[in-house]
Amino acid sequence: MKKVYFILLVLFSIKISAQKVNSVQYPNQADVRVFVVDYENQADLKVFKVKYQNQASKNDGKWFFTDYPNQADKKIHFVKYANQADLKIYFVKYKLFMSNNIFYACLFICFKIIVFF
């Protein structure tokens, strides 16, 4: 029973948040140059677009796109070629499928604890 309480504690203590970004027109205005890849195994980061600004605070792969550069935490520029990019990203349709999600890491650890103890 203690294992179940531990698992629930870990799962409900996770705070998931996002980062506010703005897409700029020129590379010299950007903090990061980004290239969107076709397949998720080519990406450095999987990105999920959130709908509301209040979901944005840190960078864990969930981005909110702002209307103005001064509202953003990071300014990004989308480049045409992968070799021009600082970061390669893949847009996921559902945040559930983000492998860089802390939830899955904790769930995996909890599963290992239950199985081996």
Secondary structure by P-SEA (a helix, b strand, c coil): caaaaaaaaaaaacccbbbbbbbbcccccccbbbbbbcccccccbbbbbbcccccccccccbbbbbcccccccbbbbbbcccccccbbbbbbcccccccccaaaaaaaaaaaaaaac
